[in-house]
Amino acid sequence: MQLTSDQVYHEAMLLSNEAKIHLVEKLLENIGDNMEEDIEALQIIEAKKRRDDIRSGLIRPVPGEDALMQVRKMLEEK
């Protein structure tokens, strides 16, 4: 029999505070691992899209020094 999240929650409420903290840390650790993989996959998709946009001529890349100069100028204007 598989437990539902509500059942797990109610069982977890019976734990000591120390055990609850340990459980939360383990859950967050697991979520973090999965999120890193998802984020990396999304970054790869975005990088390929940008590469394709440059190759097709849809966008024109800006040299790094020029981009930094533009950002500095915008920050000075504020």
Secondary structure in CASP SS format (residue, H / E / C, confidence):
PFRMAT SS
TARGET T0000
AUTHOR 0000-0000-0000
METHOD secondary structure of the structure
MODEL  1
M C 1.00
Q C 1.00
L C 1.00
T C 1.00
S H 1.00
D H 1.00
Q H 1.00
V H 1.00
Y H 1.00
H H 1.00
E H 1.00
A H 1.00
M C 1.00
L C 1.00
L C 1.00
S C 1.00
N H 1.00
E H 1.00
A H 1.00
K H 1.00
I H 1.00
H H 1.00
L H 1.00
V H 1.00
E H 1.00
K H 1.00
L H 1.00
L H 1.00
E H 1.00
N H 1.00
I H 1.00
G H 1.00
D H 1.00
N H 1.00
M H 1.00
E H 1.00
E H 1.00
D H 1.00
I H 1.00
E H 1.00
A H 1.00
L H 1.00
Q H 1.00
I H 1.00
I H 1.00
E H 1.00
A H 1.00
K H 1.00
K H 1.00
R H 1.00
R H 1.00
D H 1.00
D H 1.00
I H 1.00
R H 1.00
S H 1.00
G C 1.00
L C 1.00
I C 1.00
R C 1.00
P C 1.00
V C 1.00
P C 1.00
G H 1.00
E H 1.00
D H 1.00
A H 1.00
L H 1.00
M H 1.00
Q H 1.00
V H 1.00
R H 1.00
K H 1.00
M H 1.00
L H 1.00
E H 1.00
E H 1.00
K C 1.00
END
